[in-house]
Every structure is written in structure tokens, then in C-alpha cells.
Amino acid sequence: MSVNNKQPSGSPLASPLCSAWVSVEDDLPPEGKYVLVHLTKDNWKDHEDTDGVCCKVAKLCKGISLEEREAMKRGEIPDPEESGWIAPNARWQKIKSRRSATIRAEDEHGNNKRPYKWLNFGTGDFWGQEVDYWMPIPSLPNAEVCHGANDQKGNGNECKQ
């Protein structure tokens, strides 16, 4: 993994304390692992907020590129069969299709200019091009670890150091 320190001057990302930021042009995080991402758009911002603070917790979800889709159709790379459900005429039917014939939100297609998307921790997801930098979520020293309601260890109200 290479670290790109080309953050714009004046941005919180340009701080020496933020040298762990990685450009998506250089590397991507492991799929399915939550990381801190910097958005290229302002999804929510007060007029007093510093520029460049649009960060969220999200995880990478890989899709396929336009080139991979065409290579699947030509038989150059595997084109696995998938099953799913459709509701033509208001009646659900199970169907089978090839991956090259299936378009998912994480695929390079339509509004998504990259062969991946970012699943936001919470509501809403981001197209691939809406994130320019990411970094692993740092561990906090002496932080309390809280177990959520779905954690087998606790009832949702337990915290420990």
C-alpha cells in the first residue's frame, strides 16, 4: 500500500498527523472492511465547517468494470451463473442469468464511473468516484469497547476498557 501525501494545502488531510491517508488511485482497502473515507462531495455541511471535513465510515464493495463485462461475454474470463428474483406482471419469478448480463450498483455503469462502490456505515452509499482518499480506522488508546445489541457477549449496554 502506498501513501499519497498530495492532499491540498489548507485541507485537514494535509496535516502531518494525517499521513495515513491513501489515494484510491494508488490502492483500495480490503473489501468489506470499514475504513474512514474522504468524500469528494459535500453530503452535509454547515456554513461554519472547515473545507475538506467530509469524512464517513464506509466499506468497499467491488463490482465489475466495463472491460471485465465485455471479456466475460467473449468468454475470456469466467462468467458465473447467478440466480435472483424479478416481478414481471406483479408475480415473483426466480431467474438465472450470467454475471455479464447482471448490472449491480457496484459495477462500472451509469452514474458509477468506477467498478466499486462504498457502503456507508448507516444510510446511503457512495459511488466509486465520490471517495478520493481512505485510511484504516485508528485504534484509540484506553478506549472503552461497547458491545452492541447484536453482540453475543452483552445486552447492548456493556462497555469495558
C-alpha positions as CSV (number, residue, x, y, z in Angstrom):
1,M,0.0,0.0,0.0
2,S,1.4,3.3,-1.0
3,V,0.6,6.6,0.8
4,N,-0.2,9.6,-1.2
5,N,0.7,12.9,0.5
6,K,-0.7,15.1,-2.3
7,Q,-3.6,16.4,-0.2
8,P,-4.5,20.0,-1.0
9,S,-2.8,22.6,1.3
10,G,-5.2,24.1,3.8
11,S,-7.2,20.8,3.9
12,P,-7.4,18.9,7.2
13,L,-6.0,16.0,5.1
14,A,-2.7,17.9,4.6
15,S,-1.8,17.7,8.3
16,P,1.3,15.7,9.2
17,L,-1.0,13.7,11.7
18,C,-3.0,12.5,8.7
19,S,-0.2,10.8,6.7
20,A,-2.1,7.5,6.8
21,W,-4.5,8.7,4.0
22,V,-4.3,6.6,0.9
23,S,-5.4,7.8,-2.5
24,V,-7.9,5.5,-4.3
25,E,-5.7,5.9,-7.3
26,D,-2.9,4.2,-5.5
27,D,-4.7,1.4,-3.6
28,L,-8.0,0.2,-2.2
29,P,-8.8,-1.2,1.2
30,P,-9.7,-4.8,1.7
31,E,-13.3,-5.4,0.5
32,G,-15.8,-5.5,3.4
33,K,-13.6,-3.8,6.0
34,Y,-14.8,-0.5,7.4
35,V,-12.4,2.4,6.8
36,L,-12.5,6.2,7.1
37,V,-13.2,7.7,3.7
38,H,-12.9,11.3,2.5
39,L,-15.8,12.4,0.1
40,T,-15.3,14.5,-3.0
41,K,-18.7,16.0,-2.4
42,D,-20.3,17.7,0.5
43,N,-23.2,15.5,1.6
44,W,-23.9,17.5,4.7
45,K,-22.1,20.7,5.7
46,D,-22.8,23.7,7.9
47,H,-21.6,27.1,6.7
48,E,-19.1,27.2,9.6
49,D,-17.4,23.8,8.7
50,T,-13.8,23.7,7.5
51,D,-13.4,22.7,3.9
52,G,-12.3,19.1,3.4
53,V,-14.0,17.6,6.5
54,C,-16.5,15.5,4.6
55,C,-15.4,12.1,6.1
56,K,-17.5,9.0,6.7
57,V,-17.0,5.4,7.8
58,A,-17.6,3.0,4.8
59,K,-16.5,-0.3,3.4
60,L,-15.6,-1.2,-0.2
61,C,-17.9,-3.3,-2.3
62,K,-16.3,-4.4,-5.6
63,G,-18.2,-4.8,-8.8
64,I,-17.0,-5.4,-12.4
65,S,-15.6,-2.9,-14.9
66,L,-16.9,-2.4,-18.4
67,E,-13.9,-4.2,-19.8
68,E,-14.5,-7.2,-17.5
69,R,-18.1,-7.4,-18.6
70,E,-17.1,-7.5,-22.2
71,A,-14.3,-10.1,-21.5
72,M,-17.0,-12.3,-19.8
73,K,-19.2,-12.0,-22.8
74,R,-16.3,-13.0,-25.1
75,G,-15.5,-16.0,-22.9
76,E,-12.1,-14.7,-22.0
77,I,-12.8,-14.7,-18.2
78,P,-15.3,-16.7,-16.2
79,D,-18.9,-15.5,-16.4
80,P,-20.6,-17.3,-13.5
81,E,-24.3,-18.1,-13.5
82,E,-26.4,-16.3,-10.8
83,S,-29.9,-16.5,-9.6
84,G,-32.2,-13.8,-8.5
85,W,-35.8,-12.7,-8.4
86,I,-37.9,-10.5,-10.7
87,A,-41.5,-9.5,-10.6
88,P,-42.9,-9.1,-14.2
89,N,-46.6,-8.7,-14.2
90,A,-46.6,-8.5,-10.3
91,R,-45.7,-12.2,-9.9
92,W,-42.3,-13.1,-8.4
93,Q,-40.2,-15.4,-10.5
94,K,-36.8,-16.9,-9.8
95,I,-34.4,-16.4,-12.7
96,K,-30.9,-17.4,-13.7
97,S,-28.6,-15.2,-15.7
98,R,-24.9,-14.7,-16.4
99,R,-22.9,-12.2,-14.3
100,S,-22.2,-10.2,-17.5
101,A,-25.9,-9.7,-18.0
102,T,-26.5,-8.5,-14.5
103,I,-25.9,-4.9,-13.6
104,R,-25.3,-4.1,-9.9
105,A,-24.9,-0.8,-8.2
106,E,-21.2,-1.6,-7.5
107,D,-20.5,-2.1,-11.2
108,E,-19.0,0.5,-13.5
109,H,-22.2,1.5,-15.2
110,G,-24.5,4.6,-15.5
111,N,-23.7,7.0,-12.7
112,N,-21.0,4.9,-11.2
113,K,-17.7,5.6,-13.0
114,R,-15.6,3.0,-11.1
115,P,-16.0,-0.8,-10.7
116,Y,-16.8,-0.5,-7.0
117,K,-19.0,1.5,-4.6
118,W,-18.7,2.4,-0.9
119,L,-21.2,1.1,1.6
120,N,-21.8,3.8,4.2
121,F,-21.9,2.9,7.9
122,G,-25.5,4.0,8.2
123,T,-27.9,5.1,5.4
124,G,-26.8,5.9,1.9
125,D,-23.9,4.6,-0.2
126,F,-21.4,6.4,-2.4
127,W,-20.4,5.8,-6.0
128,G,-16.8,4.8,-6.5
129,Q,-15.7,8.3,-7.7
130,E,-17.2,10.0,-4.7
131,V,-14.3,9.0,-2.5
132,D,-10.8,10.2,-3.2
133,Y,-8.9,9.1,0.0
134,W,-9.3,6.4,2.6
135,M,-7.4,5.3,5.8
136,P,-7.7,2.5,8.3
137,I,-9.8,3.4,11.3
138,P,-7.2,4.1,14.0
139,S,-7.4,2.5,17.4
140,L,-7.9,4.8,20.4
141,P,-5.6,4.2,23.4
142,N,-7.5,3.2,26.5
143,A,-10.9,3.5,24.7
144,E,-14.0,1.7,26.0
145,V,-15.2,-1.1,23.9
146,C,-19.0,-1.2,23.7
147,H,-20.9,-4.3,22.7
148,G,-23.9,-3.6,20.6
149,A,-27.3,-5.2,20.9
150,N,-26.4,-7.9,18.4
151,D,-23.2,-8.9,20.2
152,Q,-23.3,-12.3,21.8
153,K,-21.2,-11.0,24.8
154,G,-23.6,-8.4,26.1
155,N,-27.0,-7.0,26.2
156,G,-26.1,-3.8,24.3
157,N,-25.3,-1.7,27.4
158,E,-22.0,-3.2,28.5
159,C,-18.7,-1.4,28.0
160,K,-15.2,-2.4,29.1
161,Q,-11.8,-0.9,28.9
